[in-house]
Structures are given as C-alpha cells and as structure tokens.
Amino acid sequence: MKTKNLEKFTEQGYLVVKSALSEADLSPLVAVISEAVDTRATELYNTGTISNTYENLPFERRWYAILRACGRENEVFGWHTLVFSEALFDLITHPKVLDVLETLIGSDIQFNGDFWVRPKLPNEKLTTLPWHQDSAYMPDTENDTHLTVWLPLVDVKPENGALQFLPGSHKSGLQTYHRVPGETFAVPVLPPTSSDSEIDTLEMQKGDLLVFNNLVFHRSLVNQSNIIRWSTDFRFSRTGTSLNGLWHEAIACPARVRESRKCPTSWQTWRTQWEVSAHKDRFL
Ligand SMILES: O=C(O)CCC(=O)C(=O)O
C-alpha cells in the first residue's frame, strides 16, 4: 500500500484513499459545525432577523436555509475560528490521516497550521475556484512539499461542487500568476492546456480522503445542487520544512514523530498557541 500510494501520488500529484475515515471519526467535527450553525440561528432568531431556526433540516441544508432567510446567500470563503475545537484537532492529528501522509513524506510530520471548514453554498461564486496551484497563494513554498488533506463531510459529485485535477501537472513547476479585475483569486497567466479528457473529476464519499501537493493544478466546480457541500481541509509538511512566515505559522505544530509514531502535541498545547496568536480575531 505504501509503495502504491507513493507511486500514484508522485505520478499524479494527488491521491484519493477510499473509506479512510469512519462516520465516528468525522462526527465530532460535524457536531461542532452543527453547534455553530445552531448558535447563529438562535442569535438571528432572537434579534428577529429570521422567524424560523430550521432546526429540523439536516446538516447539508440548514445553514443555507438560514442564509436565504436572511437574504444573504453568498457567505465566506471558509470557516476557521468558528470551528476551532478539540474535535478539529483530533481530526487533524488522527492516526488514520497521518498514516496516509506517512506513506508519502515519512513519519516526521508537521501540521502547518492552515485549516478550513468550507460551507460551499449552492451557486456561490466566491467558492467556485479557478485552476490554481496552492503555492501560488503560499509565497516561497514551491521548492518544498506541502500537502493538503481534503475531507468531504457530505458525498461529493460533479453537481454539488466536486474538485477537478490535472494529473501530473505538478511536474512543470509553479506557473506565473496575475490578478484579473473582478476576480478574487490570482490566476495563471497561461491557464493549463489540457483537453477535457485529461481532467479528473473527483466523486468522493464522506469518509474518503484526498491528499494533494502544492503544485498540482486543481479547481472547485460550482455547486449546482440545493445542498451545501461541506468539507474540511488541513495542510502538512515534513517536520522542519520552512513555513516562511506564512499566515498560519504561529499555530503550526508537530503532528507525528518517527520514534513513537505518535502526535507529540496535545490539544491543550495547540489551544494555547492559538490563544496567543492573532488567529481568532482574523477569520470567521
Ligand atoms: O474546497 C474547495 O472547494 C477548494 C479547495 C482548494 O482548492 C484548495 O484547498 O486549494
């Protein structure tokens, strides 16, 4: 499994591991998100902004119903502070997640501090991301390996905002990017040339794990369904890889050490790092 994973990842720049996590592994984070939604619904109800808290709607529908009732369908790129929790830490440092990473980068692994929970709303422009390489948005990272672990919290199909990849596109290195008026994200000056047949559209079930590197081209399709495509993602690298003053460096921590193959960082330690950093004031 180790060699096969590595071969595929080296060739493609990404890898999907089916059924890597169980319902029980994911449910504590889903509970944290649901609680954040419930808190916000109660606040909006108490201020008279909404007349229904939609508490009977399922996870994949409730937040969208609340936003629609407020007249605010376009929300934010992702949630950060709202989901900061022990459940999140436990998932980031979950042995099943780190076991997959270990097959790719060895057993000295650092969590880079970068995490998001993404409520990708129906027909939302902000979260419909163009072709990009992550190093385009992470200065001075292109000569190192930075891995994103991406976990769907609902089943993902092309209709509800799947990710697409261009296999092997990492091999040409980081392209030049520029800003286009009206676009939120910088885009490659020369967009990747590929016929549609080369594009890999990833259908994923809840429990599957996707890992991709910082140079592979990928994009996020528009969510054309009427449910929220909830997902979460975290970034990692080999311990000691420079984070070059990246915005999340202050909440980076060791996630696995070779000797014990255990996580040497406790939730309490990570929470203290968070509390002294400016992160909680920076993002939703
Ligand atoms: O979750 C998404 O829709 C986009 C994720 C992505 O492109 C990234 O993490 O670089």
The ligand as an SDF file (V2000), in Angstrom:
LIG
                    3D

 10  9  0  0  0  0  0  0  0  0999 V2000
  -12.6180   23.0210   -1.1890 O   0  0  0  0  0  0  0  0  0  0  0  0
  -12.6190   23.5630   -2.2870 C   0  0  0  0  0  0  0  0  0  0  0  0
  -13.6340   23.7180   -2.9470 O   0  0  0  0  0  0  0  0  0  0  0  0
  -11.3420   24.0940   -2.8770 C   0  0  0  0  0  0  0  0  0  0  0  0
  -10.1290   23.6150   -2.1630 C   0  0  0  0  0  0  0  0  0  0  0  0
   -8.8790   24.0930   -2.8230 C   0  0  0  0  0  0  0  0  0  0  0  0
   -8.8330   24.4180   -3.9740 O   0  0  0  0  0  0  0  0  0  0  0  0
   -7.6610   24.1450   -2.0320 C   0  0  0  0  0  0  0  0  0  0  0  0
   -7.6560   23.8040   -0.8340 O   0  0  0  0  0  0  0  0  0  0  0  0
   -6.6240   24.5490   -2.5980 O   0  0  0  0  0  0  0  0  0  0  0  0
  1  2  2  0
  2  3  1  0
  2  4  1  0
  4  5  1  0
  5  6  1  0
  6  7  2  0
  6  8  1  0
  8  9  2  0
  8 10  1  0
M  END
$$$$
